[in-house]
Structure formats: structure tokens, C-alpha cells
Amino acid sequence: MARSRPFVLICAGDESIGQSLRFVLTLEGIESAVSTHPEAFLAAPGLAAAHCLVLEDNSCGQDGCALLMVARRLGAQGAAILLTGKLTPALRKRAEEAGVWRVFEKPVLDNALVEAILSRMPGREQRLSINT
């Protein structure tokens, strides 16, 4: 599915997290969609076309890294951002193995998440990093 505007697909078990992020992205001119269940995220029509995927770890009991790997098999190519409540060495390793581009430990109190998403929109690139 071709999109005329940059697109972000969000999977967050807590709908308020997803809707808050969607609101901020809308202010930045970024189209986005929020799923609160892994099955809906994987079935989203924009999965393969998304420029960026934002996944909340342990969203509805689903491991965010495992969810990303399934999304990749279904054609998702966008940069992946993982939100987690606790960044452990084991999670860091799983994230690297799954191809996560950035990891943010919650709560994200500044604008770093939105800035990271904006940096992945067409024409802008940034290197891998971990924010805690």
C-alpha cells in the first residue's frame, strides 16, 4: 500500500499510550494507526508500508521482539522502536537480534521518542542507540 505521507504503526497494550503518541505525530504531520492487540497490529493494512513501527514490550502479554520478527516475516520493513518498562541485558540482546533500531525505557519524559520517529521518516537517517 503506497502512502502519500509518512506512516507509523503503533502496537501498545495501553491504548492511552498509543493514542497520545498518535496525537503528537498528527501535530507533526505524520499519519499513524494504533493497535492494542498483537493480532490487529499484524493484520493492519499499513504494516508493510509503515516507515516506523513502535511496539510496547509485553503488550497484551506478547513479547515485543517476537512480535517484530513475525511482522518482518509478513513484510514489515520500517525501523522498529521498542518501548519497555525495564531494560535488562537479556532484553537488550533480544532487541538487537530481532533488529530493533531503538529501545526506550518508560516513562519517556522528553521528546526523544518523537524525535527518533521523525528521524526515520523519508529523507532522514540516524544510527542505532538505546535510550534509558
N, C-alpha and C positions, 0 to 999 in steps of 0.2 A: 504494500500500500504506500504510494508516494504521498508525501505531505508537503504543503507549501511553507509551513512554519516548523521550526524546531519542535520536537516532541519528546516528552519524558513520561515514562511509565513507572508508576509507584505501586509497591506492594507493602502495605502497612496494616498489621492486625488491629492497630488502634486507629480508627477512622479519623479522629481529630488530628493526628499527626499527618496523615495523608492529605486531608483537606486543607490544613494550614499551609503545608508545603505547596499544594496546588494553587492556593490563593496568591502566595508570594510569586510563584512562577508566572502566573497570569499577569501580575503587575509588570513583570519583566518582558512580557510579550511571548512567553513560552507556553505552548499548548501542552496539557498533561492530562492523564487519566489516573484514577486511583482504584485499586482493587484491595479489598480487605480479606480476601481468601486466596490462597495459592492457586486453586483451580481456576478462578476467574482471571487471575494475572496471566496464567499460561494460555488461556483461551482468548485473551484480549486481541482484538483485530490489529492493534498497533504494535504488537510485540516485536515483530521482525523489523519494523520501520523506526523504532524508537532510537533516538540519538543517545539516550541515557536511561538506565534502569536503576531505580532506587528501591532497595529491598531492606525491610526491617528483619533482622535476625530473629528467629523463633516466632515469626509471625504466624499466629494460629497454630502453633506447635510445629511449624515447618522450619527446618534449618535453612537459613538464607543462602548459604553456599551451595547446598544440594539443589535448592530451587533455581539458582542461577545456572547450574550445569544442565538442568532439564530445559530451561529457557534457551540455552545455547543450542541444544540439540534440535529445538523447534525453530531455529533460525534467528534468534536474537543476537545482534552484533554490537549493540550500543555499549558504551562504557558503563560498568557496574559499580554502584556505590552501596556499601553495606552499613546499616545503622545497627549498633549493638548497645546493650546495657552494660556489658562487661567484656572488654577486650583482653583475652587471655593469649598466651603464646600459642596454644593449640588452635584457637580461632584465627589468629593471625596467619598461621601456616595453612589452614584450610582455605582461608580467603585467597591467599597467594596461589594455591593450587587450583582454585576454581576460576581464577582470572579476574578477581575483584580489583578494580582500579583504585578505589579509595575506601577507607574504613573510618567511620565517625563513631565515637563513643558518645552515647546520650547521657545527659542532655547536651545538645548542640546549642550553645548560648550566643554565639556570634553569627555572622553572615557567611561563615566558611562553607557550609553545605550549599547554599545557593550560589556562591562564587564558584565552587567546584563544578556544579551542574552547568553554569553559564560557560565555563571554560571548555566544556565538551561539546558545545553547540558548533555547528559547521563553521570552519574557518579559525577555530581556536583550539589549541592543544596545551596540555600540561602533563607533567610526569607523575608517576605513582608516588603517593605519600599516605601516611597514616596520621589522622588527627585524633588526639585524645584530650 
